[in-house]
Amino acid sequence: MLHRKKLLCWIAAGLSLCLQAQAQVSLDNGWKFRQGDDTAWAAPAFNDDGWKAIKVGTPWEYQGYDNYDGYGWYRLHVKIPASLRSGSANPGDLRIELGKIDDGDEVYLNGKRIGANAGKKGSIKKGPYDALRVYRVGQNDPAIRWDGDNVIAVRVYDHSGNGGMWEGPYRLSITDITDDVQIDPGASGFSLGDHQAGKSVTLHSSHDTYRFSGMLHLAVIDPQDGKTVWEKTVPAAFSAGKDFHYTFTASVPEQRSYQLRYTFRDSRSDKDVTAVEGIPYILTPPAPPTPRINGAKIAGVRPGHPFLFRIPATGAAPLRFSAAGLPAGLKLDPASGIITGSIDQAGAYTVKLTVSNKRGKATEDFRIVAGARIALTPAMGWNSWNCWGLSVSDAKVKASADAMVSKGLVSHGWTYINIDDGWERETRAANGEIVTNDKFPDMKKLADYVHDKGLKIGIYSSPGPRTCGGFLGSYQHELQDAKTYARWGIDYLKYDWCSYGNIAPKNPDLEALQKPYRVMQSAFKQIDRDIYFSLCQYGMGDVWKWGDHVGGNSWRTTGDIRDTWKSMSDIGFRQYISSPYAKPGNWNDPDMLVVGKVGWGPNLHNTRLSPDEQYTHISLWCLLSSPLLIGCDMSQLDDFTLSLLTNDEVLAVDQDPLGNQAKKVAEKGNIQIWAKNLEDGSKAVGIFNLGPKMTDADLDLSRLHRSGKQTLRDLWRQQDLGTFSGIYHAQHIPSHGVLLLKVSAARR
C-alpha cells in the first residue's frame, strides 16, 4: 500500500522518530516462507506458489515451525511505483527496511544480492540479530523494476532460540535529506526536580557535505489532552563531525506521564525531523526513617545444606537485628542482619524477625522451610548479560555486588548476583575440571566476596559442548561441574540449551528435550549445596509442563527479551499459556528486566522502553510471579530506575508466598485486566493500556469474584483509593501504561 505526504513515525533508539511528507510502500503483508537453503530461491522467476504464507514481525516458531533452527527463506512480490521518486523533495536511493532478523541474513532484489548482516567472518550464522536491516539501492540500478513486479528474497539463518523476521518496520521508500539527521537525547539521562526535568539533546549529521541550519523546538506535551505545557525554540547548526548540543530544563506540572517532543526544521529544505520520548516520573514514595522489614516472608533450604539470608529492611541507620525462634544450626549477625548456618532437621520454622533503630522497631514473622523444595518465591537479583554480554569480568561482578548494597537494593529483597556467559577458559584442566578464564582469576574468592555481603552468586553453562557465546559447556562433565560449582560456593545455575541442539535429535521429542536437564538434576542430588536450577531453553516442548520433573526451579518460556515495547509486551502478555504451572519452587521465566542502562556489552544505552512501558514491565512481571533479574549496569542506576526496583508493595506481589500467577480476567479493545490471588485473600490487579492513546477503563469487581465493598489501593503510589463496589472507573491510564491495584475486602 502506498502512503504519500503524511507524518510517518516509528520506534528507534528508544524514541518515536518521525519524517514528514515522505512516500513509502508497506512490506508488512504477502510474504511466503520455506525451510531449507537453495540460492536458486533468490531468482525472481522462481515459482514459489507452493511456499507457505508467513507473517513478518513474529518469529517462525510462533507460526507452526516449532523448535526450528537452520536456514529459511522469505520471498515477497511487490510493485515499486516510479511515483516514489517524485514523493521526496531531495531524491536519493531506494531504501528497503526489513526490521530485525534472527540471527543473520542475506537480501536479494530480483536476484541481485544487495546486502547482508553477518558475523566478523562473513557468515550469516553469526549475524547480529538485534540490528535493524536497512538496505539501499541506487535509483538507476537495473535491479529495480520500476512500476513492475519485484521480488525481495531474504535468506535467514537461525542458530538457536527464535528465528526469522521478528520485528519491523518493513517498507520501501526513497532516502531523503532527513535520513542524515539524528536527534539523540539518549546520551543524557533526565535530572528530575520539583516540577522540573532537565537533560541534554544532541543533533548529528551523517551527510558528507551538507551543513544543516535551522531551529530546534522543544515541547512538553500532556497526553491527557495533547496540549503543550512548556516549549522553547533555539537556533541549531551542525554538520558531519560537528554536532549540536543543547542542555535545558523543562517544566513539568505533575508527577505523571508527559512527553517531550524535539523538532528540528532545516531552513534550506524546510523539512522536519521529530523525536518523542517519555519524561520519567517517580511514583514510589521514599522509605520512612522508621524501621520496616521488606522482601519475601518465606525461604526454603534442604536439610544439612548451607543457609544464607540477609534480612531486607529499611530505616535510618544504624539498624539492629534480632530473631526469635531460629532453628538449631542457624545464627544471626545483629549488625548486618545476615543469617547463616544449616538446619539438620526437616520441618517448618516460624521465626520472629525484629529490626530497630532510634526511631522505633518493626517485627515480622518469617518462615524457614527445611525440606525438599527451595526457591519458594521467585528469584530476585541481577544478571550480567543484558548489560555486559561476553565482556563480563570479575571486577564488573564485584561492582554489581557493591552497587546492590550501596544503592540499597538489598534492603528490598534483591539477592542474587549472577554471572552469565563468558567466564570459562577455552579448554578444561588436565583432569577435566572446568577452569575460569583470565577475567575471573579466582571464582571461589569472588563467591566469598558476594556471600560476605549476604548475597548469593550465580553462574552460567550449557548442557552442550559450547555455550551460546562459544565458551565451554558442561557436556559429559555434568557431575564434575556440579561438584566444582559447589566447591566454589555457587547458588544458582542458568543452564542454556545452546549447542546441545547439535547433540539432540533434529526434531527432539519430549524425552530428548528433558534429557540434558535430568542429567544435571542427577548431578545436583550428589552435592551438599542448594543450587537454584534455571532452565534456559526458550519454552521448547511446553517446558512449563515438565520443568519441575527435571529439577527446574524456573524455566524460560520464551526467546530473548529486548528493550522494545513489542518485544516486552509480546512476551509478557502471552504468559497466560503457562500460568497453571507456577507454584512455590517452580516459576515461569519470561526473561530478564530491561530497565536502566542496557546494551549486551560493552556499550550501553538507556532502555528504549518509555517510562510508562517500564511501569508496565515491572507490574506485569510481578503479577506473573516471574523471577526478577535486573539486566542493567547497577553502578549507573538513576533515581527513576531505582524507584522502579524498590517499591516494596509492588515487589510483594511478586514475592507473595501463595505463588499464584496472574491470569487475564478481562479484555476490551486495548485494555487488558490481569488478576493474581494473594496469600492474605486479597487480589493484585493490573489494568493495562496496550493502545497508542491515554484512556479510561472500567474494572468490574464481580469479574474478580469479589462481592460487597472492596478497598482499592494504588500499589505504585502506596495510597488507598477508597472503598468501592460494582464497577471501578479508572481514569487516564497512559498509552502502554498500567494501574496496579490491590483489591481487598473493606473493613466493617
Stockholm file with secondary structure:
# STOCKHOLM 1.0

chainA/1-748         MLHRKKLLCWIAAGLSLCLQAQAQVSLDNGWKFRQGDDTAWAAPAFNDDGWKAIKVGTPWEYQGYDNYDGYGWYRLHVKIPASLRSGSANPGDLRIELGKIDDGDEVYLNGKRIGANAGKKGSIKKGPYDALRVYRVGQNDPAIRWDGDNVIAVRVYDHSGNGGMWEGPYRLSITDITDDVQIDPGASGFSLGDHQAGKSVTLHSSHDTYRFSGMLHLAVIDPQDGKTVWEKTVPAAFSAGKDFHYTFTASVPEQRSYQLRYTFRDSRSDKDVTAVEGIPYILTPPAPPTPRINGAKIAGVRPGHPFLFRIPATGAAPLRFSAAGLPAGLKLDPASGIITGSIDQAGAYTVKLTVSNKRGKATEDFRIVAGARIALTPAMGWNSWNCWGLSVSDAKVKASADAMVSKGLVSHGWTYINIDDGWERETRAANGEIVTNDKFPDMKKLADYVHDKGLKIGIYSSPGPRTCGGFLGSYQHELQDAKTYARWGIDYLKYDWCSYGNIAPKNPDLEALQKPYRVMQSAFKQIDRDIYFSLCQYGMGDVWKWGDHVGGNSWRTTGDIRDTWKSMSDIGFRQYISSPYAKPGNWNDPDMLVVGKVGWGPNLHNTRLSPDEQYTHISLWCLLSSPLLIGCDMSQLDDFTLSLLTNDEVLAVDQDPLGNQAKKVAEKGNIQIWAKNLEDGSKAVGIFNLGPKMTDADLDLSRLHRSGKQTLRDLWRQQDLGTFSGIYHAQHIPSHGVLLLKVSAARR
#=GR chainA/1-748 SS CEECSSCEEEEETTEEEEESSCCEEECSSCCEEEESCCGGGGSTTCCCTTSEECCSSSCGGGGTCTTCCEEEEEEEEEEBCGGGGGSSSSCCCEEEEEEEEESEEEEEETTEEEEEECCTTSCGGGCCTTSEEEEEECTTCTTCCBTSEEEEEEEEEECSSSCEEEEEEEEEEECCGGGGEEEECTTSCCEEETTEEEEEEEEEECCSSCCEEEEEEEEEECTTTCCEEEEEEEEEEEBTTBCEEEEEEEECCSSSCEEEEEEEEETTTTEEEEEEEEECCCCSCCCCSSCEECSCSEEEECTTSEEEEECCEESSSCCEEEEESCCTTEEECTTTCEEEEECCSCEEEEEEEEEEETTEEEEEEEEEEESSCCCSSCCEEEESHHHHGGGCCHHHHHHHHHHHHHTTGGGGTCCEEECCSCCBCSSCCTTSCCCBCTTCSCHHHHHHHHHTTTCEEEEEECSSSBCTTSCBCCTTCHHHHHHHHHHHTCCEEEEECGGGGGTSCSSCCHHHHHHHHHHHHHHHTTSSSCCEEEEESTTTTCGGGTGGGGTCSEEECSSCCCSSHHHHHHHHTTGGGGGGGCBTTBEEECCCCCCSEECSSSSCEECSSCHHHHHHHHHHHHHTTCCEEECSCGGGCCHHHHHHHCCHHHHHHHTCTTCCCCEEEEEETTEEEEEEECTTSCEEEEEEECSSSCEEEEEEGGGGTCCSCEEEEETTTTEEEEEECSEEEEEEECTTCEEEEEEEECCC
#=GC SS_cons         CEECSSCEEEEETTEEEEESSCCEEECSSCCEEEESCCGGGGSTTCCCTTSEECCSSSCGGGGTCTTCCEEEEEEEEEEBCGGGGGSSSSCCCEEEEEEEEESEEEEEETTEEEEEECCTTSCGGGCCTTSEEEEEECTTCTTCCBTSEEEEEEEEEECSSSCEEEEEEEEEEECCGGGGEEEECTTSCCEEETTEEEEEEEEEECCSSCCEEEEEEEEEECTTTCCEEEEEEEEEEEBTTBCEEEEEEEECCSSSCEEEEEEEEETTTTEEEEEEEEECCCCSCCCCSSCEECSCSEEEECTTSEEEEECCEESSSCCEEEEESCCTTEEECTTTCEEEEECCSCEEEEEEEEEEETTEEEEEEEEEEESSCCCSSCCEEEESHHHHGGGCCHHHHHHHHHHHHHTTGGGGTCCEEECCSCCBCSSCCTTSCCCBCTTCSCHHHHHHHHHTTTCEEEEEECSSSBCTTSCBCCTTCHHHHHHHHHHHTCCEEEEECGGGGGTSCSSCCHHHHHHHHHHHHHHHTTSSSCCEEEEESTTTTCGGGTGGGGTCSEEECSSCCCSSHHHHHHHHTTGGGGGGGCBTTBEEECCCCCCSEECSSSSCEECSSCHHHHHHHHHHHHHTTCCEEECSCGGGCCHHHHHHHCCHHHHHHHTCTTCCCCEEEEEETTEEEEEEECTTSCEEEEEEECSSSCEEEEEEGGGGTCCSCEEEEETTTTEEEEEECSEEEEEEECTTCEEEEEEEECCC
//
